Amino acid sequence: SWALRQIGKRSAALHAPALALAQKLAGSSDKTARWIGRDAVKELTDAKRLERLTSRKS
């Protein structure tokens, strides 16, 4: 969970693949994978974090 969230916050280029993986995990039948996925999706879609990520590009 921690690694996926950190990779997704590293750059805009890494954000989309990390979010896609998190969403895939969130839909998993495995309880632990679902928890990791939902936790990562929640953090990677947070408005403040997205704003910080896009402001780094400029």
Residue, then its C-alpha position, 0 to 999 in steps of 0.5 A: s500500500w505504501a509503495l503504491r501510494q508513493i509511486g503514484k505521488r512521484s510524478a504525473a507520468l506514474h500517477a495514472p498507472a498507479l491509480a489504474l493498478a489501485q483500482k484493479l486491486a480495489g476490485s479484487s476478490d482478495k480481502t487484503a488486495r481490496w484494502i490496499g487498492r481502496d487505500a491507494v485509490k483514496e489517497l491518489t484521488d485526493a484533491k489536495r494531492l492531485e493539485r500538488l502533483t500538477s503544480r510540480k509539473s510547471 
